Amino acid sequence: MAKFRVLGRALPREDGWGKVTGEAHFTADVIRPDMLWGKILRSPLAHARIVKIDASRARSLPGVKAVITAQDVSPKLTGRTLADLPIFARDRALRRRQGGGGGGNRQGHSRRSAQPHRRCV
């Protein structure tokens, strides 16, 4: 039987030290002056029918560069194992995790929320 040098042995993780000391740099750590910030608007209801999404007010806010709804993206379904999830909810909001639309500005927050949003890199 062949002797293996790697199988069955603990190997040091090359990235481990940087992660535990905070020295590692991740994509989310990058901040650029021209970066856009995004926000997802989720349904407050677990199961609801979407009658209309009026994004005109969101588009008119100062600093907003784009507002995206289901009408703006492909109807193609996605998913890690099974492609059964729409990118945005179209006719029904079935789960809290299903977004209804998204938008972005340069400040990282909207007028209604003082919390910064996720960065879109």
C-alpha positions as CSV (number, residue, x, y, z in Angstrom):
1,M,0.0,0.0,0.0
2,A,1.3,3.5,-0.9
3,K,2.2,6.0,1.8
4,F,0.5,9.3,1.5
5,R,2.0,12.6,2.7
6,V,-1.3,14.6,2.8
7,L,-4.3,12.3,3.3
8,G,-5.2,11.7,6.9
9,R,-3.0,14.4,8.2
10,A,-3.8,17.9,9.6
11,L,-2.4,20.6,7.4
12,P,-1.8,24.2,8.4
13,R,-4.3,26.7,6.8
14,E,-2.3,29.3,4.9
15,D,-5.1,31.9,5.4
16,G,-5.8,31.1,9.1
17,W,-3.3,33.5,10.8
18,G,-4.5,36.5,8.8
19,K,-8.2,35.7,9.6
20,V,-7.8,35.3,13.3
21,T,-5.6,38.4,13.7
22,G,-7.8,40.6,11.5
23,E,-5.0,41.2,9.0
24,A,-6.7,39.4,6.1
25,H,-8.4,41.6,3.5
26,F,-11.8,40.5,2.1
27,T,-13.8,41.9,-0.8
28,A,-16.3,43.4,1.7
29,D,-13.5,45.4,3.2
30,V,-12.9,47.4,0.0
31,I,-14.4,50.9,0.1
32,R,-14.0,53.2,-2.9
33,P,-15.1,56.8,-3.2
34,D,-17.2,56.0,-6.3
35,M,-18.8,52.9,-4.7
36,L,-22.6,52.4,-4.9
37,W,-24.5,51.1,-1.9
38,G,-27.6,48.9,-2.2
39,K,-30.7,48.1,-0.2
40,I,-33.2,45.3,-0.6
41,L,-36.8,46.0,0.2
42,R,-38.4,42.8,1.6
43,S,-42.0,42.0,2.1
44,P,-43.2,42.5,5.7
45,L,-45.7,39.7,5.1
46,A,-44.8,36.0,4.9
47,H,-47.4,35.3,2.1
48,A,-48.9,38.1,0.0
49,R,-50.0,38.8,-3.5
50,I,-48.1,41.6,-5.2
51,V,-50.5,43.9,-7.0
52,K,-48.2,46.8,-7.9
53,I,-44.8,48.1,-7.1
54,D,-44.5,51.9,-7.5
55,A,-40.9,52.7,-7.5
56,S,-41.3,56.3,-8.7
57,R,-40.9,57.8,-5.3
58,A,-37.7,55.8,-4.6
59,R,-36.3,56.8,-8.0
60,S,-36.9,60.5,-7.2
61,L,-34.9,60.5,-4.0
62,P,-31.7,62.5,-4.1
63,G,-28.6,60.4,-4.6
64,V,-30.5,57.3,-5.9
65,K,-28.7,56.0,-9.0
66,A,-31.0,53.0,-9.7
67,V,-34.1,51.1,-8.5
68,I,-34.5,47.5,-9.7
69,T,-37.7,45.5,-9.6
70,A,-38.7,42.1,-11.0
71,Q,-39.7,43.8,-14.2
72,D,-36.1,44.8,-14.7
73,V,-34.5,41.3,-14.3
74,S,-34.8,38.0,-16.0
75,P,-37.6,35.7,-15.0
76,K,-35.1,32.8,-14.9
77,L,-35.2,30.9,-11.6
78,T,-32.1,30.4,-9.5
79,G,-30.9,28.3,-6.6
80,R,-27.8,26.5,-5.3
81,T,-29.1,22.9,-5.7
82,L,-32.5,23.4,-7.4
83,A,-33.3,26.3,-9.6
84,D,-36.7,27.2,-8.0
85,L,-36.3,30.7,-6.7
86,P,-36.9,33.9,-8.6
87,I,-34.3,36.7,-8.3
88,F,-37.1,39.1,-7.1
89,A,-40.7,38.3,-6.2
90,R,-43.0,38.9,-9.2
91,D,-46.7,38.0,-8.4
92,R,-46.5,36.7,-4.9
93,A,-44.2,37.2,-1.9
94,L,-43.9,33.7,-0.3
95,R,-41.1,34.1,2.2
96,R,-39.6,37.0,4.1
97,R,-36.2,36.3,2.3
98,Q,-37.7,37.0,-1.1
99,G,-37.0,40.6,-2.1
100,G,-39.4,42.8,-3.9
101,G,-36.9,45.3,-5.3
102,G,-33.6,47.0,-4.7
103,G,-32.0,50.4,-5.0
104,G,-28.7,52.1,-4.4
105,N,-27.2,55.4,-3.5
106,R,-23.7,56.7,-2.6
107,Q,-24.2,57.4,1.0
108,G,-24.9,53.9,2.1
109,H,-28.3,54.5,3.7
110,S,-31.8,55.7,2.8
111,R,-33.8,58.5,4.3
112,R,-35.9,56.0,6.3
113,S,-33.0,54.0,7.7
114,A,-30.0,55.2,9.6
115,Q,-28.3,51.8,9.2
116,P,-25.9,51.4,6.3
117,H,-26.9,48.9,3.6
118,R,-24.8,46.2,2.0
119,R,-22.2,47.3,-0.5
120,C,-22.6,46.2,-4.1
121,V,-19.1,45.6,-5.4
